[in-house]
């Protein structure tokens, strides 16, 4: 298939690379130039505009940072340029409300397909894709989806797929904070990092997804792909879903506050594991005072 991938962040590049390996013809676009060199070298074509990227595409995929970025692209040049038979797939982590709007505007050929997993997992074909939308459209994309992964969860609507993604993200964000606090307790009581590594790093309580970030949390490494700024955004989107149902989430409120604090302290581009840096300075992590 001819596939246009809009957004060349780490996830977008991984997804485009995987599609190329699957034998698809891929055209990529990014708002800022220079990020697509590796993918172009691997065989993709680079477009200078959204309109050029989607011209002749069977499928358009967006992988962008947030609601604002998706709105600017999807309801702008994409809406005016997309072909009548072209399927639009959004793999971004966006709000439930925006996914409802996208499904309505681009109906009936829209799917939400957020990703659970790292860019490395996407490249290796090991990520889980949460597919939400019309079953017939999803079936038409079976060749595309199977070239990305064998791990698929199907949902009846786009908002359900987005909800599933945000529920998953909130769990990991909360686990990272809990691990950072466990490490802080251990250090406060005199345990050394090698002892914490042996105790917590090998614990049966350590979930696989959290274990992948153990060293980053222990060392405060800024390297990674899911930034504190995006972590705060995703926790906020999860809170929005709960709030729409008149449900309060006290823990999620604190989790969002901590990632907001980390981002505003100069760690906005660091991986979510860097939230552990907040616990290196006493009294730096004050709880939110309510809304």
SERO-4910 file (N, C-alpha, C, O; in steps of 0.05 Angstrom, whole numbers):
BEGIN
 pado doro    nc1    nc2    nc3   cac1   cac2   cac3    cc1    cc2    cc3    oc1    oc2    oc3
  Unk    A     17    -24      0      0      0      0     17     25      0     40     25      9
  Unk    A      6     47    -10     19     73     -8     10     86     18    -13     91     23
  Unk    A     29     91     36     23    101     63     38    127     68     63    128     64
  Unk    A     24    147     77     37    172     86     38    172    116     18    168    129
  Unk    A     61    178    127     65    180    156     72    209    162     92    219    153
  Unk    A     55    222    177     58    250    184     67    252    213     53    244    232
  Unk    A     92    262    217    104    264    244    128    246    246    126    221    245
  Unk    A    152    258    247    176    243    248    191    245    275    215    248    276
  Unk    A    175    244    296    188    240    322    198    211    324    197    197    304
  Unk    A    207    203    347    218    176    350    198    155    343    205    135    329
  Unk    A    174    158    352    153    138    346    146    138    317    142    117    305
  Unk    A    143    162    305    137    164    277    158    151    259    152    137    240
  Unk    A    183    156    266    205    144    251    205    113    253    209     99    234
  Unk    A    200    104    278    199     75    282    176     62    266    180     41    254
  Unk    A    153     75    266    130     64    252    135     64    222    129     45    208
  Unk    A    146     86    212    152     88    183    172     67    175    170     54    154
  Unk    A    192     63    191    212     42    185    201     15    185    208     -2    168
  Unk    A    183      9    203    170    -17    204    153    -22    179    153    -44    168
  Unk    A    139     -1    171    122     -3    147    139     -8    122    132    -24    104
  Unk    A    162      5    121    181      0     98    190    -29     98    191    -41     76
  Unk    A    197    -39    121    205    -67    123    183    -86    114    188   -108    105
  Unk    A    158    -77    118    135    -94    111    129    -93     81    110   -105     72
  Unk    A    145    -77     66    141    -76     37    122    -55     27    115    -54      3
  Unk    A    114    -37     44     97    -15     36    113      8     25    136     12     32
  Unk    A    100     24      8    112     49     -2    105     71     17     81     77     21
  Unk    A    125     84     28    121    103     49    130    131     42    153    134     32
  Unk    A    113    150     46    120    179     43    118    191     71     98    187     85
  Unk    A    138    207     78    138    219    105    138    249    103    147    261     84
  Unk    A    127    261    125    127    291    127    131    298    156    122    284    174
  Unk    A    145    320    161    149    330    188    149    361    186    159    372    167
  Unk    A    138    373    206    136    403    206    164    415    205    169    434    190
  Unk    A    183    404    220    211    413    220    227    394    203    225    369    206
  Unk    A    243    404    185    259    388    167    283    376    182    291    386    203
  Unk    A    293    354    171    318    343    181    314    318    198    334    303    203
  Unk    A    290    312    206    285    288    223    281    262    207    281    241    219
  Unk    A    277    265    181    270    241    165    293    229    150    289    211    134
  Unk    A    317    239    154    340    230    138    344    200    139    347    187    118
  Unk    A    342    189    163    347    160    166    325    144    151    331    124    138
  Unk    A    300    153    153    279    139    140    280    142    109    275    123     95
  Unk    A    288    165    100    291    169     71    314    152     61    312    140     39
  Unk    A    335    150     76    357    132     68    349    103     67    360     87     51
  Unk    A    329     96     83    319     68     83    299     63     60    291     40     56
  Unk    A    291     84     45    274     80     22    249     96     21    234     94      2
  Unk    A    243    112     42    219    128     42    223    153     25    246    161     20
  Unk    A    201    165     16    202    191      3    194    212     23    177    207     40
  Unk    A    206    236     20    199    258     39    184    279     24    192    289      3
  Unk    A    161    287     35    144    308     23    149    334     37    157    334     60
  Unk    A    145    356     22    150    382     34    125    394     46    126    415     59
  Unk    A    102    381     42     77    391     53     59    367     59     63    345     48
  Unk    A     39    372     75     19    351     81      4    343     56      0    319     50
  Unk    A     -3    362     40    -18    357     15     -1    339     -4    -12    320    -15
  Unk    A     24    344     -6     41    328    -23     44    299    -12     45    280    -26
  Unk    A     45    298     15     49    272     28     25    253     23     28    229     19
  Unk    A      1    264     25    -23    248     23    -33    244     -5    -52    228    -10
  Unk    A    -21    258    -24    -30    255    -52    -25    226    -61     -2    217    -62
  Unk    A    -46    212    -68    -45    185    -78    -42    164    -56    -38    140    -62
  Unk    A    -43    172    -31    -40    153     -9    -65    136     -5    -88    146     -7
  Unk    A    -61    110      0    -83     93      8    -90     97     38   -113     94     46
  Unk    A    -69    102     53    -71    105     82    -55    129     91    -32    133     82
  Unk    A    -66    146    109    -51    167    121    -49    161    151    -70    156    164
  Unk    A    -25    163    162    -21    158    191    -10    183    203     10    194    193
  Unk    A    -22    192    225    -10    214    241      1    203    267    -11    186    280
  Unk    A     25    212    273     38    206    299     51    232    309     74    237    305
  Unk    A     34    247    323     42    274    332     40    276    362     29    258    375
  Unk    A     50    298    373     54    300    402     29    303    419     27    291    441
  Unk    A     10    319    409    -13    325    427    -37    334    411    -36    335    386
  Unk    A    -58    342    425    -83    350    412    -78    374    394    -89    375    371
  Unk    A    -63    394    403    -58    418    387    -45    411    360    -53    421    339
  Unk    A    -25    393    361    -11    386    336    -30    371    317    -30    375    293
  Unk    A    -46    353    328    -65    337    312    -86    356    300    -92    354    276
  Unk    A    -96    374    316   -117    393    305   -106    409    282   -119    413    262
  Unk    A    -81    419    286    -69    436    265    -66    421    239    -70    433    217
  Unk    A    -58    396    240    -54    380    216    -80    368    205    -86    371    182
  Unk    A    -94    354    223   -118    339    213   -140    357    203   -152    351    183
  Unk    A   -146    379    218   -168    396    210   -159    419    192   -174    437    185
  Unk    A   -133    418    184   -122    437    166   -118    425    138   -136    418    124
  Unk    A    -92    423    132    -85    414    105    -94    385     99   -100    378     76
  Unk    A    -94    368    120   -101    340    115   -131    338    106   -137    324     87
  Unk    A   -148    352    121   -177    351    114   -182    361     86   -200    350     72
  Unk    A   -168    381     77   -173    392     51   -159    376     29   -164    380      5
  Unk    A   -141    358     36   -125    344     15   -130    314     14   -124    302     -7
  Unk    A   -141    302     34   -143    273     35   -163    263     14   -183    276      9
  Unk    A   -156    241      2   -173    229    -19   -199    218     -7   -200    211     17
  Unk    A   -219    216    -24   -245    207    -15   -245    178     -5   -262    171     12
  Unk    A   -227    162    -15   -225    134     -7   -202    128     12   -198    105     20
  Unk    A   -187    148     19   -163    144     36   -171    139     65   -189    153     75
  Unk    A   -159    120     77   -164    114    105   -145    131    122   -121    132    117
  Unk    A   -156    143    143   -140    160    161   -137    145    188   -157    138    200
  Unk    A   -112    141    197   -106    127    222    -90    146    240    -69    156    232
  Unk    A   -100    152    264    -85    168    283    -73    150    304    -87    136    318
  Unk    A    -47    149    305    -32    133    325    -23    150    349     -9    139    366
  Unk    A    -30    175    350    -21    193    371    -37    187    397    -57    174    397
  Unk    A    -26    197    419    -40    196    444    -54    223    448    -42    243    455
  Unk    A    -80    223    444    -95    247    445   -119    244    464   -122    223    476
  Unk    A   -134    265    467   -157    264    485   -180    248    473   -182    245    449
  Unk    A   -196    237    491   -220    223    482   -238    241    466   -249    232    446
  Unk    A   -240    266    474   -258    284    460   -248    289    431   -264    289    412
  Unk    A   -222    292    428   -211    296    401   -215    271    384   -222    273    360
  Unk    A   -212    248    395   -216    223    380   -245    222    370   -250    212    348
  Unk    A   -264    231    386   -292    232    378   -296    251    354   -310    244    335
  Unk    A   -282    274    355   -284    293    334   -272    282    308   -284    285    286
  Unk    A   -249    270    310   -236    258    287   -253    237    274   -256    235    250
  Unk    A   -265    220    291   -282    198    281   -306    210    266   -315    199    246
  Unk    A   -317    232    276   -340    244    264   -333    258    238   -347    255    217
  Unk    A   -311    273    238   -304    289    214   -294    271    191   -301    276    168
  Unk    A   -279    250    198   -267    233    177   -282    207    173   -273    189    159
  Unk    A   -306    205    185   -323    182    182   -329    178    152   -333    197    137
  Unk    A   -331    152    144   -328    128    159   -301    115    158   -297     93    168
  Unk    A   -281    130    147   -255    118    142   -234    128    162   -213    137    154
  Unk    A   -241    126    188   -222    135    209   -218    113    229   -237     99    237
  Unk    A   -193    109    238   -187     91    259   -168    105    279   -150    119    271
  Unk    A   -173    101    305   -153    108    325   -136     83    329   -147     61    331
  Unk    A   -110     87    330    -92     64    333    -68     71    350    -45     68    341
  Unk    A    -73     80    375    -50     87    393    -33     62    399    -42     40    397
  Unk    A     -9     68    407     12     47    410     20     44    439     25     64    453
  Unk    A     21     19    448     32     13    474     59      1    470     61    -22    461
  Unk    A     80     15    477    107      5    473    126     27    465    117     49    457
  Unk    A    151     22    466    172     42    459    177     42    429    168     24    415
  Unk    A    192     62    420    200     62    391    216     36    384    213     25    362
  Unk    A    232     26    403    247      2    398    228    -22    394    233    -39    378
  Unk    A    207    -22    411    187    -44    409    172    -42    382    166    -63    370
  Unk    A    166    -18    373    153    -14    347    171    -25    325    162    -40    307
  Unk    A    197    -17    326    216    -26    305    219    -56    304    223    -68    283
  Unk    A    217    -69    328    220    -98    330    194   -113    324    193   -138    324
  Unk    A    172    -98    320    146   -111    316    134   -123    341    117   -141    340
  Unk    A    142   -112    364    133   -123    390    114   -105    405    105   -112    426
  Unk    A    108    -82    394     90    -63    407     61    -73    404     55    -89    387
  Unk    A     44    -63    422     15    -70    420      1    -46    408      4    -23    417
  Unk    A    -16    -51    388    -32    -30    375    -61    -33    384    -72    -54    382
  Unk    A    -72    -11    393   -100    -11    403   -117      1    380   -117     25    376
  Unk    A   -132    -16    367   -146     -8    343   -175     -3    349   -190    -21    358
  Unk    A   -184     22    345   -212     29    351   -226     41    327   -216     60    315
  Unk    A   -249     30    320   -264     41    298   -279     19    283   -281     -3    293
  Unk    A   -289     26    260   -305      8    244   -290    -18    237   -267    -17    228
  Unk    A   -303    -40    243   -290    -67    238   -282    -71    209   -261    -82    203
  Unk    A   -299    -62    191   -294    -65    163   -269    -50    154   -253    -60    138
  Unk    A   -266    -26    164   -242    -10    158   -217    -23    170   -196    -24    157
  Unk    A   -219    -32    194   -197    -46    207   -189    -71    191   -165    -77    188
  Unk    A   -209    -85    181   -203   -109    165   -189   -102    139   -172   -117    130
  Unk    A   -196    -79    127   -183    -70    102   -154    -64    107   -138    -65     89
  Unk    A   -147    -57    132   -119    -51    139   -104    -74    151    -83    -70    162
  Unk    A   -115    -98    148   -102   -121    161    -74   -125    152    -57   -133    168
  Unk    A    -68   -121    127    -41   -124    117    -22   -104    129      1   -109    134
  Unk    A    -32    -79    132    -16    -58    144    -11    -65    174     12    -63    183
  Unk    A    -32    -72    188    -29    -77    217    -11   -101    222      5   -101    240
  Unk    A    -14   -122    206      2   -146    210     31   -141    204     48   -155    215
  Unk    A     37   -121    187     65   -115    182     77    -99    206    102    -96    208
  Unk    A     60    -88    223     69    -73    246     73    -90    270     92    -87    285
  Unk    A     54   -109    274     54   -125    299     34   -148    297     16   -148    281
  Unk    A     38   -167    315     18   -188    319      2   -183    344    -17   -197    350
  Unk    A      9   -162    358     -4   -155    384    -24   -133    379    -17   -110    378
  Unk    A    -49   -141    377    -70   -122    371    -93   -125    390   -101   -147    397
  Unk    A   -104   -103    400   -128   -102    415   -149    -87    399   -144    -64    391
  Unk    A   -173    -99    396   -194    -86    380   -215    -73    398   -223    -85    418
  Unk    A   -224    -50    390   -245    -35    405   -265    -25    385   -259    -20    362
  Unk    A   -290    -23    394   -312    -16    375   -310     12    365   -319     18    343
  Unk    A   -299     30    381   -298     58    373   -270     70    378   -254     59    393
  Unk    A   -265     92    365   -239    106    369   -236    116    398   -214    112    409
  Unk    A   -256    128    410   -253    137    438   -246    115    457   -232    119    477
  Unk    A   -256     91    452   -250     68    470   -220     61    467   -207     55    488
  Unk    A   -210     61    443   -181     55    440   -164     76    453   -144     69    466
  Unk    A   -171    102    451   -157    123    465   -159    120    495   -139    124    509
  Unk    A   -182    113    505   -185    108    534   -167     86    543   -154     88    564
  Unk    A   -165     65    528   -148     42    535   -119     51    536   -104     43    554
  Unk    A   -111     67    517    -83     78    517    -77     95    542    -57     92    554
  Unk    A    -96    113    548    -91    131    571    -92    116    597    -77    123    616
  Unk    A   -109     95    600   -109     79    624    -82     65    627    -72     63    649
  Unk    A    -71     55    605    -46     41    606    -23     61    613     -6     55    630
  Unk    A    -23     84    601     -3    104    607     -3    113    636     18    116    648
  Unk    A    -28    117    646    -30    126    674    -18    105    693     -6    112    713
  Unk    A    -22     80    687    -11     59    704     20     61    705     31     60    727
  Unk    A     33     63    682     62     65    682     72     91    694     91     90    709
  Unk    A     59    113    689     67    138    701     66    136    731     84    146    745
  Unk    A     45    124    742     42    121    771     63    102    782     73    106    804
  Unk    A     69     81    767     89     61    776    117     74    777    132     68    796
  Unk    A    123     91    758    149    104    758    152    122    783    173    123    796
  Unk    A    130    137    789    131    154    813    134    137    838    150    143    856
  Unk    A    119    114    840    121     97    863    149     85    866    160     83    888
  Unk    A    162     78    844    189     68    845    208     89    854    226     84    870
  Unk    A    205    113    844    222    135    852    220    140    882    240    146    895
  Unk    A    196    138    893    192    142    921    203    119    938    214    123    959
  Unk    A    201     94    927    213     71    941    243     74    943    255     68    963
  Unk    A    255     83    921    284     87    920    292    109    940    312    107    954
  Unk    A    275    131    941    281    153    959    279    143    988    296    151   1005
  Unk    A    260    126    994    258    115   1022    283     98   1028    294    101   1050
  Unk    A    291     81   1009    314     65   1013    339     81   1018    355     75   1037
  Unk    A    344    101   1002    367    118   1005    366    133   1032    386    137   1045
  Unk    A    342    143   1039    339    158   1064    346    140   1088    356    150   1108
  Unk    A    341    115   1085    347     96   1107    374     84   1106    381     67   1123
  Unk    A    391     92   1087    419     83   1086    425     62   1065    448     54   1064
  Unk    A    406     53   1049    412     33   1029    428     46   1006    422     68    998
  Unk    A    448     31    996    464     40    973    450     32    947    433     14    947
  Unk    A    458     45    925    445     39    900    448     10    891    429     -1    879
  Unk    A    471     -2    896    474    -30    888    455    -48    905    446    -69    895
  Unk    A    450    -41    930    431    -56    946    403    -52    936    387    -71    936
  Unk    A    396    -28    928    369    -22    917    365    -37    891    344    -47    885
  Unk    A    386    -38    875    385    -52    849    379    -82    854    363    -94    840
  Unk    A    393    -93    873    390   -121    879    362   -127    892    349   -147    885
  Unk    A    354   -109    909    328   -112    923    304   -108    905    287   -125    903
  Unk    A    303    -84    893    279    -76    878    281    -85    849    261    -93    837
  Unk    A    305    -84    837    307    -91    809    301   -119    803    293   -126    780
  Unk    A    304   -137    822    298   -166    818    272   -174    832    266   -198    832
  Unk    A    257   -155    843    233   -162    858    211   -172    839    208   -162    817
  Unk    A    196   -193    848    173   -202    832    151   -181    830    133   -183    814
  Unk    A    153   -160    847    134   -138    846    139   -119    823    123   -101    817
  Unk    A    162   -122    810    170   -104    788    158   -113    762    166   -133    751
  Unk    A    138    -98    752    125   -104    727    145   -101    704    163    -85    706
  Unk    A    142   -117    682    160   -116    660    164    -88    649    187    -79    643
  Unk    A    142    -73    645    144    -46    634    159    -27    652    174    -10    642
  Unk    A    156    -31    678    170    -14    697    199    -22    699    217     -5    702
  Unk    A    204    -48    697    232    -58    698    249    -46    676    273    -41    680
  Unk    A    237    -41    653    252    -29    631    262     -1    638    281      9    626
  Unk    A    249     12    658    258     39    665    272     39    693    277     61    703
  Unk    A    277     16    704    289     15    731    315     31    732    318     48    750
  Unk    A    333     25    714    360     39    715    357     69    711    371     84    724
  Unk    A    338     77    694    334    105    689    324    119    714    333    141    720
  Unk    A    305    106    729    295    118    753    317    118    775    320    138    789
  Unk    A    332     97    776    353     95    797    374    117    793    383    129    812
  Unk    A    382    121    768    404    140    762    394    168    755    410    187    755
  Unk    A    368    171    749    358    196    740    366    203    712    367    226    704
  Unk    A    371    182    696    380    186    668    358    201    652    335    194    653
  Unk    A    366    222    638    346    237    621    341    223    595    323    232    580
  Unk    A    356    203    588    353    190    562    328    173    560    322    159    579
  Unk    A    314    175    538    290    160    534    273    172    512    284    188    496
  Unk    A    248    166    512    232    175    489    205    187    498    192    201    483
  Unk    A    196    181    522    171    191    532    178    212    553    185    206    575
  Unk    A    174    238    546    185    259    563    166    265    586    143    258    586
  Unk    A    177    279    606    161    287    629    138    305    621    117    304    632
  Unk    A    143    322    601    122    340    591     99    324    579     76    330    584
  Unk    A    105    303    563     85    286    552     72    269    573     48    263    571
  Unk    A     87    261    593     76    246    615     55    262    630     33    252    637
  Unk    A     61    287    635     42    305    649     17    309    631     -6    309    641
  Unk    A     21    311    605     -2    314    587    -20    289    588    -44    292    589
  Unk    A     -8    266    587    -24    241    586    -38    237    613    -61    228    613
  Unk    A    -26    243    635    -39    241    661    -63    260    662    -84    253    673
  Unk    A    -59    283    651    -81    303    649   -104    293    632   -128    297    639
  Unk    A    -98    280    610   -119    269    593   -135    247    607   -159    244    604
  Unk    A   -120    230    622   -134    209    638   -152    222    659   -175    212    663
  Unk    A   -143    243    672   -160    257    691   -184    269    678   -206    269    690
  Unk    A   -182    279    654   -205    290    640   -226    269    635   -250    275    638
  Unk    A   -218    245    628   -238    223    624   -253    218    650   -278    216    650
  Unk    A   -238    216    672   -251    211    698   -269    234    706   -291    230    716
  Unk    A   -259    258    701   -275    282    709   -301    284    694   -322    292    705
  Unk    A   -301    275    669   -325    275    653   -346    256    664   -370    259    659
  Unk    A   -336    236    679   -354    216    692   -359    223    721   -369    207    736
  Unk    A   -352    248    729   -355    257    757   -340    240    776   -349    234    798
  Unk    A   -316    231    768   -299    215    785   -273    229    792   -260    240    775
  Unk    A   -266    229    818   -241    242    826   -219    220    828   -224    198    837
  Unk    A   -195    228    819   -172    210    820   -150    223    835   -133    237    823
  Unk    A   -149    220    862   -129    235    878   -101    228    871    -83    245    869
  Unk    A    -95    202    866    -68    194    860    -59    205    833    -37    215    830
  Unk    A    -77    203    813    -70    213    786    -66    243    787    -49    253    772
  Unk    A    -80    257    804    -76    286    807    -48    292    816    -35    310    806
  Unk    A    -39    277    836    -11    281    846      9    273    825     29    287    821
  Unk    A      4    251    811     22    242    790     26    263    769     48    269    761
  Unk    A      4    274    760      6    296    739     22    319    750     39    330    736
  Unk    A     17    327    775     31    349    787     61    344    788     77    362    782
  Unk    A     69    320    794     97    313    796    111    315    768    133    326    766
  Unk    A     98    305    748    110    308    721    109    337    711    128    345    697
  Unk    A     89    351    718     88    380    712    112    394    725    126    410    713
  Unk    A    116    387    751    139    399    766    165    392    753    183    410    751
  Unk    A    169    367    746    193    359    733    198    374    707    220    383    701
  Unk    A    177    376    691    179    389    665    186    419    669    203    430    654
  Unk    A    174    432    688    179    460    692    205    466    706    214    489    707
  Unk    A    218    445    716    244    449    729    268    445    710    291    443    719
  Unk    A    262    443    684    283    440    665    285    412    653    303    407    638
  Unk    A    267    394    661    268    367    652    247    361    631    239    337    627
  Unk    A    237    381    618    214    377    599    221    358    576    203    345    565
  Unk    A    247    357    569    255    340    547    266    313    556    275    297    540
  Unk    A    267    309    583    279    284    594    257    263    596    233    269    596
  Unk    A    266    238    597    248    215    599    233    217    625    242    229    645
  Unk    A    209    204    626    193    204    651    208    193    675    202    200    698
  Unk    A    229    176    670    245    166    692    259    188    708    265    184    731
  Unk    A    263    211    695    277    233    707    260    246    729    270    264    743
  Unk    A    235    238    733    219    248    755    233    242    782    228    256    802
  Unk    A    250    222    782    264    215    806    282    237    816    289    238    839
  Unk    A    290    256    798    306    279    805    293    296    826    306    309    842
  Unk    A    266    296    827    252    312    846    257    303    875    255    319    894
  Unk    A    264    278    878    268    267    905    297    269    914    304    259    936
  Unk    A    314    283    899    341    287    907    344    313    923    365    317    936
  Unk    A    324    330    923    324    355    938    301    355    958    278    353    949
  Unk    A    306    357    983    285    355   1003    263    376    999    269    399    991
  Unk    A    238    368   1003    215    386   1003    210    398    976    196    418    973
  Unk    A    221    386    955    217    397    928    190    388    916    180    402    898
  Unk    A    179    366    926    155    355    913    131    360    930    120    341    942
  Unk    A    122    384    932     98    391    946     74    382    930     73    383    906
  Unk    A     53    372    945     29    362    931     12    386    921     14    408    932
  Unk    A     -4    381    901    -21    402    891    -42    410    912    -49    394    929
  Unk    A    -51    435    910    -68    445    931    -98    444    924   -115    456    937
  Unk    A   -104    429    903   -132    426    895   -139    442    871   -121    455    859
  Unk    A   -164    442    863   -172    455    838   -195    473    842   -205    486    823
***
